[in-house]
Amino acid sequence: MSDSRGAAANDDDEEWAISLDDLGDDGERPPEREPIEPGSPTIEGVAFVVLGVALTLAVVFAGL
């Protein structure tokens, strides 16, 4: 049993096969995303929020 533990300890000391330097960072940044701008609310969005609030209040006050 001590041999298998020694082998496992040696596995932890080995270096990784791939390092962060091998990944090829070209120094390029990913393109910046355009910000999400607010718009007028849709009926589906309003219904979803109202349903969520109603379910939350039902769970809080009913103690489900």
Buried (B, 14 or more C-beta within 10 A) or exposed (E): EEEEEEEEEEEEEEEEEEEEEEEEEEEEEEEEEEEEEEEEEEEEEEEEEEEEEEEEEEEEEEEE
